Amino acid sequence: MDYLTRIKEPINQELQEFVMRFNQALTHDDGLLAQVLEHIRQRGGKRMRPMLILLTAKNFGGVSDVTQHAALGLELLHTASLVHDDVVDESSERRGQASVNASYNNKVAVLVGDFILSTALLHISYTHSEVIVRYLANLGRTLSNGEILQLTTIRNQEISEEVYYQVIMQKTAALFESCAAIGALSAGASEKEVEAAKEFGKNVGIIFQIRDDIFDYFDSKEIGKPTGNDMLEGKITLPLIYALNNTPYDSMDNLAKKVKSGTVNMDEIAVLVDFAKECGGIEYAERKMMEFHQKAQSFLDSYVIQPDIKDALQQYLDFAMKRTN
C-alpha cells in the first residue's frame, strides 16, 4: 500500500465529500468563466492540504460541516493565489498543465483569481467561526507578504539561509500550519492542542518546500518543472545556498549574482547545479529535512492516540520527506 492510500484511509468518505464540494465551488454557468474554472478543476492534485485539515480535525474530535467549509475556504484561497502567482511569475505551466494566463490572458487570470478568492471568503463565512475567519484572513496576508519578500530577496545580493527560511515560513510553511490549526479548531481542540498542531503543520510545510527545492536540481518530467527553473526565476535555494556559503569559489559567487540579476543562462545554471551537488548541498538539505521531521514527530507521539489517524499522519509526514514528485 502506498503513502497516499494509507493517508486517505481514515478519511476516505470525508475526502470524497470535500472533492465534490470543491468541484461545485469551481463550477459556473457563464461561458468564459465556466471554461476557465473547468480548466483549473482539471489540475486535481494530491489534495495534501485538505487531507491535513481532515486528519487533524478527526484526531481532535471529528470532521464537521465547519471543517469542510474551512477546508474549502483554505484550498480556494490557495488556488486563487496560484492563479495570481502565475501572472506575477509569467509562468506558462502549472503542474504540467498550461497556466490560466497562458491559456487565456493575464486579465482573465486576475479576474478569475478574484472570483475564486471571493468564493473562498464565502465558504469561510459559512464556518460562523470568528477565529477560523481570522486564521484564513491572516494566511492570505502572510502568503502575499511571502511573495513580496521573495521578490525583494531576488533583488538583494545577500545569499543567506536565514532569508531563505524567512521566505518559506511565509509561503509553504504558513499554508500547512494553517491547515493543521483550522482542522484542530474546527473540532473544538484546546488552545494548547491547536498550538501543537500548528507547529506540526509548520514543520511539515518546511519539509515540503525543501523537498520541492531539491527537485529543481534533477531532471524529472513528473515534477512538472525543468531543472534549474528556480534559478531562471532568480531564486537561490537551500542546496546552492549551502554550497556557496561553505565553499570559497569567486567564480560561483559571480554566477550566483547573475542568477539574482536575471542574466544567467542555462549552461551557467547547469554549472551551479553541479557545484551544489558536488559540494554537499543536496545532502545538507536532506539533513535539514530530517531535523524538521524529528520536530514534527513529537506531535504524533504526544497528541495522536487513534492508531488509524496516527498511521495516516505518520505516512503524511514521511511522504513529505520521501516523495518523488
Buried (B, 14 or more C-beta within 10 A) or exposed (E): EEBBEBBBBBBEEBBEBBBEBBEEBBEBEEEEBEBBBEBBBEEEEBBBBBBBBBBBBBBBBEBBEBBBBBBBBBBBBBBBBBBBBBBBBEBEBBBEBBBBBBBBEBEBBBBBBEBBBEBBBBBBEBBEBEEBBEBBEEBBEBBEBBBEBBBEBBEEEEBBEEBBBBBBBBBBBBBBBBBBBBBBBBBBBEEEBBEBBBBBBBBBBBBBBBBBBBBBBEEEEEBBBBBBBBBBBBBBBBBBBBBBEEBEEEEBEEBBEBBBEEEBEEEBBEBBBEBBBEBBBBEBBBEBBEEBBEBBBEBBEEBBEEEEBBBBBBBBBBBBBEBEE
